[in-house]
Amino acid sequence: EEGRTDPDIIEGLFDCGLMGMEIPESYGGSGMNFTSALLAVEELSRIDPSVSILVDIHNTLTNNAVRFWGSPELQAKWLPRLATDTVSSFALSEAGSGSDAFAMKTTATPSDDGSYYTINGEKLWISNAREAGVFLLFANARPEDGYRGITAFMVD
């Protein structure tokens, strides 16, 4: 009725290692390969497709983005949390561009001292938003470079 996933289900997903399937064991994950993760998501979808989507987005989009492209510092900070207790969200889509990243209008402007970014824009249809403790948000930090300026931010 509330349009929200039962917190006990989410806790169970973490307890069973399903939220860190491809995260290495050294970061608290299950250390599974991609095929094993896909099979787990497929089996979950037989019981509850909405839970399966939550798990798939968390693992396939956010966890893998941090694992493959995150700095060592970002990996050390987020992979243990993503594997054990923090649901992630994926914030790409915008009203004028949908999921066409090349057409996004959201920008990220660095502070004068470079210690932080100010993100300006609007996102819609943010997957896992209600349950998320962190958002993988896409913005263009160098609009003059077109799509090559697009980057991702972990926003908590």
C-alpha positions in Angstrom: 0.0 0.0 0.0 2.9 2.4 0.7 4.8 1.7 -2.5 7.8 0.8 -0.5 9.9 -2.4 0.0 9.6 -4.0 3.4 12.8 -3.2 5.4 12.9 -6.9 6.5 13.2 -8.0 2.9 16.0 -5.6 2.3 17.8 -6.7 5.4 17.4 -10.3 4.2 18.8 -9.5 0.8 21.9 -8.1 2.5 22.1 -11.0 5.0 22.0 -13.5 2.1 24.8 -11.7 0.2 22.5 -10.7 -2.7 23.3 -7.0 -2.5 27.0 -7.4 -3.0 27.1 -10.3 -5.4 30.0 -9.2 -7.6 31.7 -7.1 -5.0 35.0 -8.9 -4.0 35.0 -10.7 -0.7 37.8 -8.4 0.5 35.2 -5.6 0.6 32.5 -7.8 2.2 30.8 -8.9 -0.9 30.0 -12.4 -2.2 32.7 -12.4 -5.0 30.4 -13.9 -7.5 30.8 -13.6 -11.3 28.3 -11.8 -13.6 26.6 -15.0 -14.8 26.0 -16.1 -11.2 24.6 -12.7 -10.3 22.2 -12.9 -13.4 21.0 -16.3 -12.3 20.3 -15.0 -8.8 18.3 -12.0 -10.2 16.4 -14.3 -12.5 15.4 -16.7 -9.6 14.4 -13.7 -7.5 12.1 -12.5 -10.3 10.2 -15.8 -10.1 9.0 -14.8 -6.7 8.9 -11.0 -6.8 9.9 -9.0 -9.9 10.1 -5.7 -7.9 12.6 -7.1 -5.5 14.5 -8.6 -8.4 14.8 -5.1 -10.0 15.9 -3.5 -6.8 18.7 -6.1 -6.5 19.6 -5.9 -10.2 19.9 -2.1 -10.2 21.9 -2.1 -7.0 24.4 -4.7 -8.3 24.6 -4.2 -12.0 24.5 -0.4 -12.2 25.8 1.1 -9.0 28.1 -1.6 -7.5 29.7 -2.3 -10.8 30.2 1.4 -11.6 32.0 1.8 -8.3 33.9 -1.4 -8.8 35.1 -0.8 -12.4 35.5 3.0 -12.5 35.6 4.3 -8.9 38.8 5.5 -7.4 40.5 3.3 -4.8 39.3 5.8 -2.2 35.7 5.6 -3.5 35.9 1.8 -3.6 37.2 1.6 0.0 34.4 3.9 1.2 31.4 2.5 -0.7 31.9 -1.2 -1.6 31.7 -2.4 2.0 28.6 -0.4 2.6 27.0 -1.4 -0.7 27.7 -5.1 0.1 26.4 -5.0 3.7 23.9 -2.3 4.5 23.3 0.6 2.1 20.9 0.4 -0.9 21.9 2.4 -3.9 19.9 4.4 -6.4 20.6 5.2 -10.0 19.8 8.8 -11.1 20.3 9.3 -14.8 16.9 10.1 -16.4 15.7 13.6 -17.0 12.4 15.0 -18.2 13.8 16.3 -21.5 16.2 13.4 -22.2 14.8 10.3 -20.6 17.7 7.9 -20.3 19.6 9.5 -23.2 22.7 10.5 -21.2 24.1 12.6 -24.1 21.1 14.9 -23.9 21.3 15.5 -20.1 21.1 19.0 -18.8 22.2 18.5 -15.2 25.6 20.1 -14.6 28.3 19.8 -11.9 30.4 22.9 -11.2 33.5 22.6 -9.0 34.0 25.0 -6.1 36.8 27.5 -6.4 39.1 25.4 -4.3 38.1 22.2 -6.1 37.0 20.5 -2.8 33.3 19.9 -3.9 30.9 20.2 -6.8 27.5 22.0 -6.9 25.1 19.9 -8.9 22.3 21.8 -10.8 19.5 20.0 -12.6 16.5 17.7 -12.2 16.3 13.9 -12.3 13.1 11.8 -12.7 12.3 8.1 -12.4 15.1 7.5 -9.9 15.4 3.8 -9.4 15.5 2.5 -5.8 15.1 6.1 -4.5 12.8 5.3 -1.6 15.1 2.8 -0.1 18.4 4.4 -1.1 21.1 5.5 1.3 23.3 6.7 -1.6 22.6 7.9 -5.1 24.8 7.3 -8.2 23.9 10.6 -10.0 25.1 11.6 -13.4 25.9 15.2 -14.4 28.0 17.0 -16.9 31.1 18.5 -15.2 32.5 19.9 -18.5 29.5 20.8 -20.8 32.0 22.4 -23.3 33.2 18.8 -23.9 29.8 17.5 -24.7 29.2 13.9 -23.7 32.8 13.5 -22.7 32.2 15.8 -19.7 29.6 13.4 -18.2 30.6 11.9 -14.9 29.0 10.2 -12.0 28.8 11.3 -8.3 28.0 9.2 -5.2 25.6 11.5 -3.3 24.6 10.5 0.2 
